[in-house]
Amino acid sequence: MEENVEKQKQEVDGRREIASRNTSWAAAIAHKLTVSGVEPNQISMMSVFFSVVGCAILLSSLFFGLNKYVAYILFPACVQARLLCNLFDGMVAVEGGKRTPNGDLYNDMPDRFADAFFIVPVGYVAGGIGVELGWLAAVLAIMTAYFRWIGAYKTHNHYFNGPMAKQHRMALLTGASLAAAVAAYFGYDSIVFLVALIIMNIGLVATLINRLYLMTHAEQK
């Protein structure tokens, strides 16, 4: 159990462990971004841009007649682009030596908007109670970050554990959207999104409970 907890705690700088950070392709792209003069804060803000585009795509399929098959494929592409922004902003800042005094704010605050822009429109596509579930999931997603920062203040460690941390939420949205692209042929795409939101909300509540447990049972430094 203690070993498990240690794996879930990160250094004081609050960086999430990302396996792809140690790959050669990520290092090469991060180096090119660094030498090109791109600032890490700019990359962080791009995550919001991709989330707004993803939101617009889903809502356009619902209200403006955009082909839903196209929308359901482009949406997860925006989700993955957001995750790439989350990867490279930190690499350019830390490995590229471009840390800024407000880097922690730019690293964290855009994510709260990005989560909402990705999750809420899924609720509208699901329809019915899905609207409420979408807004609830967006609020709970923000709460997971709030719990993480409370944990950092209390224990000097950031807890990025799930079961519905950011990467898990984005993986769920990606899978649900691609599955909806197939289910749309049978008219079940809204059901796919509804089930995804139910799973997400349950997972988010479990994540909050888990992080609360970890921070209240951790040794304070």
Disulfide bonds with the S-S distance in Angstrom:
none
